[in-house]
Amino acid sequence: MDTIYAVSSGALPAAIAVLRVSGPCAFDMVRDFAGDLPVPRRAAVRALHDPADGSLLDRALILCFPGPRSATGEDLAELHLHGGRAVVRAVEAALAGRSGLRPAEPGEFTRRALLHGRIDLSEAEGLGDLLMAETEAQRRSAIRSAEGAVRRAVEGWTDRLLMLAARVEAELDHSDEEDVADAALLPALRSGAAALAEDIEAVADRPPVERLRDGIRVVLAGPPNAGKSSLLNRMIGRDAAIVSPISGTTRDRIEAPVVRGGIAWLLIDTAGLAALPGDEIEAIGIARAQAAQAEADILLWLGDEPPPEHAHCLWLNPRADLPGRMAAADRLSLSSLTGEGLDALWSAMARLAADMLPPTDQMALNARQRALSRNAASALRAAQQEEDLLLIAEQLRSAMRAFDAITGRAGVEAMLDALFARFCIGK
């Protein structure tokens, strides 16, 4: 396996640049550049010289972490360099000239940690989410996964599954021995499988972690000239949509992400829903607006006529600052011009969003983990219905394969490239 290197401390210039080197040649590199190895896990100042010509590259702190007790599970060295671009370029150029060393690919340090058993796949996914986190809720959820919350849950499920499987295998192995046979075995297996399936389904049915990252989809809809674009601009604090008194100005969906109250939102402005479209382009815009309404987590309806049926709809009374726009008990009055009612609108949206987001104090699964968890629960439900112990055993093995896929012990190689492509080089 190659020895890899990369700066892992962020953008340059900086006060310090941490350059990681991981692999079988990591400590040989330290000897070649610094003369000797410091005591493991203890920082020491060393002069770094280019092995090619002996020139001084930098004076740096060096840390060495022998494998397998390192972040990657293999020998790992850290060079804490002065963080100027020229210093880092010079050291990287000297490393590039050494046989067996190469620059790391995105996420390769974390990938090696996974391959060497330092973390499991769910923890790697949590780390990826942590790197992308923009809100406090995203950070809390991601760090919970990165610290092993999903792994611990799956380990608990696995232990319970193994207890069931052991009873089945014992019966299959010794079914001809009277002292092993147990008339209560099938009812006990069914009860245990049902209880485990129920616990798994309760976790899988929680709102997905993607809601924290992708945001709550809020669609602004209504007839032409209802004030949708003006409201969108006011809510995001910039002119993302063209505002005009001309009917049909908005022809396509305009999406604008925004973070408010610690929640990520995706606000979507849509074409006005005219009964008789003016032309073919407007008709396409109306069709897309109707599709957006169907996909909305929250629908903001700006029309004077009652809104279409939707599970989470807020009926607004826009332009409340204009004469004749009287407040209505069943509508939320607001003005994009003055900002009147905007705080109340955000509060109402946050109340609706509360049930759509993962609980802040509980573990949440991503789409891949939820699908596999549901596969495991389905296998356990199928085991409840079986009379044949061989078929029960096979269903329990199916559930175990789903657990192994969640943690990365089986069947995940195809998705690793996509996962680690999200990581920065130094991770």
C-alpha positions in Angstrom: 0.0 0.0 0.0 1.3 3.5 -0.9 2.2 6.0 1.7 0.0 9.1 1.3 0.4 12.7 2.4 -1.7 15.9 2.4 -2.3 19.1 4.4 -5.2 18.4 6.8 -5.5 21.7 8.5 -7.4 23.8 6.0 -6.8 26.7 3.7 -3.4 28.5 3.5 -1.9 30.8 4.6 -2.3 30.0 8.3 -0.3 30.1 11.5 0.3 26.4 11.3 -0.2 23.9 8.5 -0.6 20.2 9.6 0.7 17.9 6.9 -0.2 14.2 7.5 1.7 11.3 6.2 0.2 7.8 6.6 1.5 4.4 5.4 4.4 2.0 5.6 7.0 4.6 4.7 5.7 7.3 7.0 8.5 6.9 9.6 11.2 6.4 7.0 10.2 9.8 5.7 10.6 11.3 9.1 14.1 9.9 9.4 15.0 11.1 5.9 13.8 14.6 6.6 14.4 15.1 10.3 17.2 12.6 11.2 15.5 10.7 13.9 12.0 9.8 15.3 10.6 11.6 18.3 9.0 9.6 21.1 5.6 8.3 19.9 2.7 10.7 20.6 5.0 13.3 21.9 5.7 16.5 19.9 9.3 17.4 19.2 10.9 20.3 17.2 13.0 19.1 14.3 14.8 20.8 11.4 13.4 19.4 8.1 16.0 19.1 5.3 15.4 18.1 1.7 17.0 14.6 1.4 17.8 15.5 -2.3 20.2 18.4 -1.6 20.2 18.9 2.2 18.6 22.3 2.1 16.6 23.5 5.1 12.9 23.4 4.4 11.4 24.4 7.8 11.7 24.0 11.5 8.6 22.1 12.5 6.9 20.1 15.3 6.7 16.4 14.5 4.4 13.8 16.0 4.5 10.1 15.3 1.7 7.6 15.9 2.6 4.0 15.4 -0.1 1.8 13.9 -2.5 0.2 14.6 -3.2 2.7 17.3 -3.4 5.7 15.0 -6.2 7.6 13.2 -5.7 5.5 10.1 -4.7 2.2 11.7 -1.2 2.4 10.2 2.0 4.4 10.9 1.1 8.1 10.8 3.3 11.2 11.1 2.2 14.8 11.4 4.4 17.7 10.4 3.3 20.9 12.0 4.8 23.4 9.6 4.8 27.2 9.4 1.6 27.9 7.4 3.0 29.9 4.5 2.2 28.7 1.0 5.8 28.6 0.0 6.8 26.5 3.0 4.1 23.9 2.4 4.8 23.8 -1.4 8.5 23.2 -0.7 7.8 20.3 1.7 5.2 18.8 -0.6 7.7 19.0 -3.5 10.3 17.2 -1.5 7.9 14.5 -0.5 6.8 14.1 -4.1 10.3 13.2 -5.0 10.5 10.2 -2.7 9.7 6.7 -3.9 6.6 5.2 -2.4 4.9 8.5 -1.5 2.0 10.1 -3.3 -0.6 12.8 -2.6 -3.7 11.6 -0.9 -7.1 11.4 -2.7 -10.2 13.0 -1.2 -11.2 11.2 2.0 -8.4 8.7 1.7 -7.2 9.0 5.3 -10.7 8.3 6.5 -11.0 5.5 4.0 -7.9 3.8 5.5 -9.3 4.2 9.0 -12.4 2.4 7.8 -10.4 -0.4 6.1 -8.2 -0.9 9.1 -11.2 -1.1 11.5 -10.6 2.2 13.3 -14.1 3.4 12.5 -17.1 1.8 10.8 -19.0 3.0 7.8 -21.7 4.8 9.8 -19.0 6.7 11.6 -17.4 7.7 8.3 -20.7 8.9 7.0 -21.2 10.9 10.2 -17.8 12.5 9.7 -18.7 13.4 6.1 -21.9 15.1 7.4 -19.9 16.9 10.1 -17.5 18.3 7.5 -20.6 19.7 5.6 -22.5 20.9 8.6 -23.8 24.5 8.4 -26.3 24.6 11.3 -26.1 23.6 15.0 -28.7 20.8 14.4 -26.6 19.4 11.6 -23.5 19.5 13.7 -25.1 17.7 16.7 -26.6 15.0 14.5 -23.4 14.5 12.6 -21.1 14.3 15.6 -23.5 11.8 17.2 -23.0 9.5 14.2 -19.3 10.2 14.0 -18.9 9.3 17.6 -20.6 5.9 17.0 -24.3 6.3 17.9 -25.5 4.3 14.8 -22.8 1.7 15.4 -23.8 1.2 19.0 -27.5 0.8 18.0 -26.7 -1.7 15.3 -24.4 -3.6 17.7 -27.3 -3.8 20.2 -29.6 -5.1 17.5 -27.0 -7.6 16.4 -26.5 -9.0 19.9 -30.3 -9.6 20.2 -30.4 -11.1 16.7 -27.5 -13.5 17.6 -29.3 -14.7 20.6 -32.3 -15.7 18.4 -30.1 -17.2 15.8 -28.2 -19.3 18.4 -31.4 -20.9 19.6 -32.4 -21.7 16.1 -29.0 -23.2 15.2 -28.9 -25.2 18.4 -32.3 -26.7 17.6 -31.2 -27.5 14.0 -27.9 -29.1 15.1 -29.5 -31.2 17.9 -33.1 -31.7 16.8 -32.8 -35.4 17.3 -31.9 -35.0 21.0 -34.9 -34.8 23.3 -33.1 -32.7 25.9 -32.5 -29.9 23.4 -36.0 -29.8 21.9 -38.2 -27.0 23.3 -41.9 -26.9 22.6 -41.9 -23.2 23.5 -39.1 -22.4 21.0 -41.3 -21.1 18.1 -43.4 -18.7 20.3 -40.2 -17.4 21.9 -38.5 -16.8 18.5 -41.6 -15.0 17.2 -41.9 -12.8 20.2 -38.2 -11.9 20.1 -38.2 -11.2 16.4 -41.3 -9.1 16.7 -39.8 -7.0 19.5 -36.6 -6.5 17.7 -38.4 -5.6 14.4 -40.5 -3.1 16.3 -37.5 -1.4 17.9 -35.7 -1.1 14.5 -38.9 0.3 12.8 -39.2 2.9 15.5 -35.7 4.2 14.7 -36.2 3.9 10.9 -39.5 5.8 11.0 -37.8 8.9 12.6 -37.3 11.8 10.2 -34.3 11.2 8.0 -31.0 13.0 8.7 -31.1 14.4 5.1 -33.8 16.8 6.2 -31.2 18.6 8.3 -28.8 19.0 5.4 -31.2 19.5 2.4 -33.6 21.7 4.3 -37.3 21.9 4.7 -38.9 22.5 1.2 -41.2 25.5 1.4 -43.2 26.3 -1.7 -44.7 29.7 -2.3 -47.8 29.3 -4.5 -50.9 31.1 -5.6 -52.4 33.0 -8.5 -50.4 35.5 -10.6 -49.4 38.8 -9.0 -50.2 37.4 -5.5 -46.8 38.6 -4.1 -44.9 35.3 -4.1 -41.7 36.7 -5.5 -41.7 39.8 -3.3 -42.2 37.5 -0.3 -39.4 35.2 -1.3 -37.0 38.1 -1.7 -38.0 39.5 1.7 -37.6 36.1 3.4 -34.1 35.5 2.1 -32.9 39.2 2.3 -31.9 39.6 -1.3 -33.4 39.9 -4.8 -33.4 36.4 -6.1 -36.7 36.7 -8.0 -37.8 39.3 -10.4 -40.7 41.4 -9.1 -43.0 43.0 -11.7 -46.7 44.0 -11.9 -46.8 42.1 -15.2 -48.7 38.9 -14.9 -46.7 35.7 -15.5 -43.3 37.3 -14.8 -42.2 34.1 -12.9 -42.0 31.3 -15.5 -40.0 28.7 -13.7 -39.2 27.5 -10.1 -36.7 29.7 -8.3 -35.0 28.0 -5.4 -33.2 29.8 -2.6 -31.6 28.1 0.5 -31.6 30.0 3.8 -30.8 29.2 7.4 -33.2 30.7 10.0 -33.5 29.8 13.6 -31.0 27.0 13.2 -33.1 25.3 10.5 -32.1 24.9 6.9 -34.9 25.9 4.5 -35.2 25.7 0.8 -37.7 28.3 -0.4 -39.2 27.8 -3.8 -41.0 30.5 -5.8 -43.3 29.2 -8.5 -45.3 30.5 -11.5 -48.7 31.9 -10.8 -51.5 29.4 -11.2 -53.5 31.1 -14.0 -56.7 29.4 -15.1 -55.9 30.3 -18.8 -52.1 30.4 -19.5 -51.1 33.1 -21.8 -48.7 30.9 -23.8 -47.0 27.5 -23.9 -44.1 28.7 -21.7 -46.5 29.9 -19.0 -48.3 26.6 -19.2 -45.1 24.7 -18.6 -44.4 27.0 -15.6 -47.8 26.3 -14.1 -47.3 22.5 -14.5 -43.9 22.8 -12.7 -45.6 24.9 -10.0 -48.2 22.2 -9.4 -45.4 19.6 -9.3 -43.5 21.7 -6.7 -46.7 21.9 -4.5 -47.0 18.1 -4.5 -43.3 17.8 -3.3 -43.5 20.6 -0.7 -42.9 19.9 3.0 -44.7 23.2 3.7 -47.0 25.1 1.3 -47.4 28.9 1.7 -50.6 29.8 -0.1 -50.9 33.4 -1.1 -54.3 33.3 -3.0 -57.5 34.8 -1.7 -59.4 31.6 -2.7 -59.0 28.6 -0.2 -55.8 26.7 -0.6 -55.5 23.3 -2.2 -55.3 20.3 0.1 -51.9 19.9 1.7 -50.8 18.3 4.9 -48.8 21.3 6.0 -50.3 24.5 4.5 -50.2 28.1 5.8 -52.8 30.4 4.2 -51.4 33.9 4.0 -52.9 37.3 3.6 -50.1 39.0 1.7 -49.8 42.8 1.1 -51.5 43.5 4.5 -50.2 47.1 4.2 -52.5 47.9 1.3 -56.0 49.4 1.7 -58.7 46.9 1.7 -56.5 44.0 2.7 -58.2 43.4 6.0 -57.0 40.8 8.4 -58.8 37.4 8.4 -59.0 35.0 11.3 -58.0 32.0 9.2 -55.1 33.7 7.4 -51.7 35.0 8.5 -51.4 38.7 7.5 -48.1 40.0 6.4 -46.4 42.6 4.2 -43.3 42.0 2.1 -42.8 45.8 1.9 -42.9 46.6 5.6 -41.9 43.2 7.0 -45.1 43.1 9.1 -46.0 39.5 10.0 -42.7 38.0 8.8 -41.6 36.9 12.3 -45.0 35.3 12.9 -44.6 33.4 9.6 -41.2 32.1 10.4 -42.5 31.0 13.8 -45.5 29.2 12.2 -43.1 27.4 9.8 -40.8 26.4 12.6 -43.7 24.8 14.5 -44.7 22.8 11.4 -41.0 21.8 10.8 -40.5 20.5 14.3 -42.2 17.2 13.4 -40.3 16.9 10.1 -36.8 17.1 11.6 -34.9 14.4 13.6 -35.1 14.9 17.3 -32.1 16.8 18.6 -31.5 14.3 21.4 -31.9 11.1 19.4 -29.9 9.3 16.7 -31.1 9.8 13.1 -30.4 7.5 10.1 -29.5 8.5 6.6 -31.4 7.1 3.6 -29.0 4.2 3.1 -29.1 3.2 6.7 -32.9 3.5 6.9 -33.4 1.3 3.8 -31.1 -1.4 5.3 -32.8 -1.1 8.7 -36.1 -1.6 7.1 -34.8 -4.6 5.2 -33.6 -6.1 8.5 -37.0 -5.4 10.1 -38.8 -7.0 7.1 -36.7 -10.1 7.4 -37.6 -10.4 11.1 -41.3 -9.9 10.3 -41.0 -12.7 7.7 -39.3 -14.9 10.3 -42.3 -14.5 12.6 -44.5 -16.1 9.9 -42.3 -19.1 9.2 -42.9 -22.6 10.7 -39.8 -24.2 9.3 -36.6 -23.5 11.4 -34.5 -23.6 8.3 -36.5 -20.8 6.8 -36.4 -18.9 10.1 -32.6 -19.2 10.2 -32.3 -17.9 6.6 -34.5 -14.8 7.5 -32.3 -14.1 10.5 -29.2 -14.3 8.3 -30.8 -11.8 5.9 -31.3 -9.4 8.8 -27.7 -9.9 9.8 -26.5 -9.1 6.3 -28.4 -5.8 6.5 -26.8 -5.0 9.8 -23.3 -5.7 8.4 -24.0 -3.5 5.4 -24.9 -0.6 7.7 -21.6 -0.8 9.6 -19.6 -1.6 6.5 -18.7 -5.2 7.3 -20.2 -6.4 4.0 -21.5 -5.3 0.6 -20.5 -1.6 0.6 -17.5 -1.2 -1.7 -19.7 0.1 -4.5 -20.7 3.2 -2.5 -17.4 4.1 -0.9 -16.1 6.2 -3.8 -19.2 8.4 -3.7 -19.0 8.8 0.1 -15.4 9.8 0.2 -15.6 12.1 -2.8 -17.4 14.5 -0.4 -14.4 14.7 1.9 -11.5 17.2 1.6 -8.1 16.0 0.6 -6.6 16.1 4.1 -9.4 13.8 5.5 
